[in-house]
């Protein structure tokens, strides 16, 4: 298996990158990871990083559902 990650973590709408970064910082703060953007993510556990990503998805789904 190749370790090529060319398709991963690619923002489909480049204009959305700033908003996603803001959401990531907000969610990280909510789960107790203040200054998340300055933290070396390699020093965090998979669980900690997973909480951030999982809660980002949860927020996005809630936002979408409110718009319906």
C-alpha positions as CSV (number, residue, x, y, z in Angstrom):
1,X,0.0,0.0,0.0
2,X,1.3,3.4,-0.9
3,X,1.7,6.2,1.6
4,X,0.6,8.8,-0.9
5,X,-1.9,11.1,0.7
6,X,-2.5,13.3,-2.3
7,X,-6.3,13.2,-1.9
8,X,-6.5,13.5,1.8
9,X,-7.2,16.8,3.7
10,X,-7.8,18.6,0.5
11,X,-10.4,21.5,0.8
12,X,-12.7,21.2,-2.1
13,X,-13.7,24.8,-1.8
14,X,-10.5,26.8,-1.1
15,X,-12.6,29.8,0.1
16,X,-13.9,27.6,2.9
17,X,-10.5,26.9,4.4
18,X,-10.6,30.0,6.8
19,X,-14.0,29.0,8.1
20,X,-13.0,25.4,8.6
21,X,-9.9,26.6,10.6
22,X,-12.1,28.8,12.7
23,X,-14.5,25.9,13.4
24,X,-11.6,23.6,14.2
25,X,-10.2,26.1,16.8
26,X,-13.6,26.6,18.3
27,X,-14.3,22.9,18.6
28,X,-10.8,22.2,20.0
29,X,-11.4,24.9,22.7
30,X,-14.7,23.3,23.6
31,X,-13.0,20.0,24.2
32,X,-10.2,21.6,26.3
33,X,-7.5,21.9,23.7
34,X,-6.8,25.7,23.8
35,X,-4.3,27.1,21.3
36,X,-4.9,24.0,19.1
37,X,-3.5,25.7,16.0
38,X,-0.1,26.1,17.8
39,X,0.0,22.6,19.3
40,X,2.1,19.9,17.6
41,X,-0.7,17.5,16.6
42,X,1.9,14.6,16.7
43,X,2.1,15.1,20.5
44,X,-1.7,14.6,20.9
45,X,-3.3,11.2,21.2
46,X,-5.5,9.9,18.4
47,X,-8.4,10.2,20.8
48,X,-7.8,14.0,21.3
49,X,-7.4,14.6,17.6
50,X,-10.4,12.4,16.9
51,X,-12.6,14.4,19.3
52,X,-11.8,17.6,17.3
53,X,-12.6,16.0,14.0
54,X,-15.7,14.2,15.2
55,X,-17.1,17.3,16.9
56,X,-16.5,19.4,13.8
57,X,-18.6,16.9,11.8
58,X,-21.3,17.0,14.5
59,X,-21.4,20.9,14.4
60,X,-21.6,20.8,10.5
61,X,-24.4,18.3,10.6
62,X,-26.3,20.3,13.2
63,X,-25.8,23.5,11.2
64,X,-27.1,21.8,8.0
65,X,-30.1,20.4,9.8
66,X,-31.0,23.8,11.1
67,X,-30.9,25.2,7.6
68,X,-33.5,22.6,6.4
